[in-house]
Amino acid sequence: MTTQTDLRKHFLTKIAEVNFRTNPDYHFRKMLYRLHEEFDKVWVRYNNGDATMKEWENSLNKWIKMEQI
């Protein structure tokens, strides 16, 4: 259970640092949506034991990096 709590804390810390902006470009928004969906799927896989912490972290970082552009 502590791993779940640590993940949630890490996730919330990372999200708090992001300055979310609305980008009018359709393709950019579509990519953001896809990366967010990918992150959600990796998180579910991680909870089921099918993904590693590194995969979870990489997926989170890709999504956050795109949000900051």
DAHU-V918017 format. One line per field, one symbol per residue. ss: DSSP state (H for helix, E for strand, L for the rest). phi: phi as a letter, one per 40 degrees, with the letter a starting at -180 (. if undefined). psi: psi as a letter, one per 40 degrees, with the letter a starting at -180 (. if undefined). A space follows every 10 residues. Layout:
# DAHU-V918017
ss = ???
phi = ???
psi = ???
This chain:
# DAHU-V918017
ss = LHHHHHHHHH HHHHHHLLLL LLLLLHHHHH HHHHHHHHHH HHHHHHHLLL LLHHHHHHHH HHHHHHHHL
phi = .ccccccccc cccccccccc bcbccdcccc cdcccccccd ccccccccgc bccccccccc ccccccccc
psi = dddddddddd ddddddehgh ihhehddddd dddddddddd dddddddeee iidddddddd ddddddde.
